[in-house]
Amino acid sequence: MDDYNAIQNSLYNIFTTMRGKRRFLNEFASILYDELFEQITVNRAEEIRQILYSMLYRWEDRIQILGLYVTPYPDKSSYIIELIYSIKSDINQSIYNFKYILGSK
């Protein structure tokens, strides 16, 4: 369970760390908040999904991504992001879920 908690914390950091906030590692940054100033559409959701996939692949190598979904909610000015993953070192091969709301809550 320690791996799970550490990974959940890492995922939160990946999703929420803004540019310039991580000392000595400026490339570790989420551009998600930049996306909130763009029109909320299905096409933009797919672009965000691709950006997230690249970020997760680069910064969280302890997980195997099983699904990554970005659903736009224009009437709420937000996206709901859902990541389904497994932990590579988990011999039980359990499946975990991480959800994040980007935008108005």
C-alpha positions, 0 to 999 in steps of 0.5 A, a space after each residue: 500500500 505504500 507504493 500506492 500512496 506514493 504513486 497517488 501523491 506523485 500523480 497529484 504532483 504531476 497534474 498540479 505542479 505549475 511551471 517554475 514551481 519545482 526548483 532545479 527541475 523546471 521541465 517538471 511542470 503541468 501545462 494543464 492550467 494553460 488549457 483552461 483558457 482554451 475552448 472546452 471541446 472534445 478535440 481539446 480533451 484529446 489533446 490534453 489526454 495526449 499531453 498527460 500520457 506523455 507527462 505520465 510516461 516521462 515522470 511516473 515509470 512505476 505505473 502501467 497505464 491501462 486507460 486515460 480518459 479526459 471528458 469535457 464539461 463545457 457547461 461547468 468549464 471543466 474536464 474530468 480526467 480519469 487514469 486507470 493504472 496498475 503498479 508494475 511491482 504489484 505481484 497481485 496486478 491490482 487495478 487503481 484509479 486516479 481522478 482529477 477535475 481540471 477547472 471549476 469544481 
